[in-house]
Amino acid sequence: MSELGRDRQIEDGEASLLKLLLEDADASRLSEPLAALRSTGEDSPEVARLRQATIDALRLRANLDDYRSRTRDFNGLLEAVKNLPRIREVQHVLQDVVRGARELLQVDLTILLLIDESGTELRMRISDGTLSEMFRKVRLQLGEGVAGLCAQLGEPVCTPNYLSGEAFAHTEYCDAVVRDEGIEALLAVPLRLGQRIPGVLLAGHRAPRRFKPEDISLLTSFAGIAAVALDNARLFDDMTKAVSDLNAANAALREHSLAVERASSAHALLVAAVLEGRDLTWVSEQVAEALDVSVLVLGADGHAVAHTNGAFDDVFATRDNAGRKSKRSTADEAIGKAMQSGVTVEFDADVIGRCRAVTPVVAAGEYLGCVVIDGPAPMTDSTIRVLEQLSHAISVLLLNRRSADESRRRLGVEIVNELLTSNDDDERSALESVRRLGFDPMQPCTVVVAQAPAQARQMVLHRAGSVLAESSGYVGVHGGMITVLLPGFSPAQARDEVAKLRATLPTNVAVSAGIAGPVQGVKCLAKAYRDARRFCEALIALDRAGQTASLEDLGMYGLLISASSSVWAAETAARLLGDLVRYDQEHNTDLLTTVERYVNSRTAKEAADDLYVHINTLYQRLQRASTILNRDLFDPRQRLEVQLALGINRFLGSRHSEAS
């Protein structure tokens, strides 16, 4: 054949390929032009050219087939998705899903099995293509067969030949069902709703078949549609029931609407609180009023920083004396869970008609405290949302408060040091310094000096700064004692502030406090500090640690506070008790302790019990002591004189030992 003839034959072959592609011919027919050219017996570059064209045509045909297959699958899925809005006809939707999956996968049957209410068994819901009555009524335990294993694992499971497969546990019942239907290959994919598996979509073929990844993907897509249809139906049923319930209780609906409105108002209040710099107490009161709840705000150390009036009086009280868990423990447990989870935690669910919840207050990963509410049950979503919004607002306020407290604490330390370390020469300098710091020493001011156990001093100092910041008080440390300046406060008001401080402390931390004032001027403030310190020391010396005292509270001992009278008082007490002290030293006895227990006891029997002696022994010792003291201890007036001398001796002796 001439070169021109071969070229024409090549061109005819290529034209034939294009025509066959346009006619959507089978792949076998695309090889005909190449076969015709090869029949001439020639093998030339022109034949190689047509061979490459044929290979390209076959690839194009394969791509077209794949595209059509994907289009068909997509249209099938789209058709199934279009039916999703038919939530009233979920059975028809599921039937379309099962039928569509069978047609697109080109398998002999598909079935939908759902897990029953017990969560242990799969039951047939819908099938397509089944022949056996036994298969239509199949019931499988989780883990049984391909479908049961899929439901148990929550992932696709397939086998090309079930009866000979060994990747899963066979049961006599499951094998009999498969054998009765004549099934060989099986593919099961789970229906998934979040973390929940409500059922399984199963495809079966009556001949051995290895399912491809695209088969698994397609069946998984249909399973997803079935899961959404089931969930839509469930949601519709829930909505129908909710509407029915709401129609039956219109008053409850109005109350709910009012609660949502209150929640919205509370949110606006929170925004305003942050922008306007409102304090935590104002925020708590506004939210409590808006939501009809009680609000308690706790700091990171667990003490209350704000609360509504009368809130939580019983939350932390013991329930009974039968050894049951206390509400304090219940609340602490809920606070711990909220700290760990970072979400709202409800507690005390057994309180009839009440609902209590705690929400953590966190900023930049730092736990700042928590918000606890107590209100009518049930806890609504709108209430929880407002509670979480409240936590964000409170985090800002707590950070601002902490910053302000720290600044005021440093300011208080500086003011206290300026006032109490100045002498007569630099009084004017101290006056000018504290005025520059914002403190007016000419304003009437009450001074509080407190003493706490050494291991708790820093905690008390911190709590004092937080509590007294709201009262415009200044807190510092002078001479090893916590010192507080309260401008504009009377002694009674200062006593109330000390009580607030004690309420934030553990019960085992005893804070003794002396109060002096109000006074004006640098010199008077320094003197008031010395007096308040003496009052505080007197409480400790008189076994009244943990109490608060001013001059009036110390009674006759208050007269001994001034330096002028204390020397005379000490000498008088020493003269009266001196002979008894020397007698004890010379005879190795302790009559002084016997006398002190007697004069400070309500009855002689109580004193004898405290001393672990018989009452006759007590009377013998007292008679001997009366002789030595030259005072009749059985006479009330003379006994009072001895009692006062003993108190003076203890009080002034303690002060002198501390001074030395």
Order of alpha helices (4+ residues) and beta strands (2+ residues): alpha-alpha-alpha-alpha-beta-beta-alpha-beta-alpha-beta-alpha-beta-beta-alpha-alpha-alpha-beta-beta-alpha-beta-beta-beta-alpha-alpha-beta-alpha-beta-beta-alpha-beta-alpha-beta-alpha-alpha-alpha-alpha-alpha
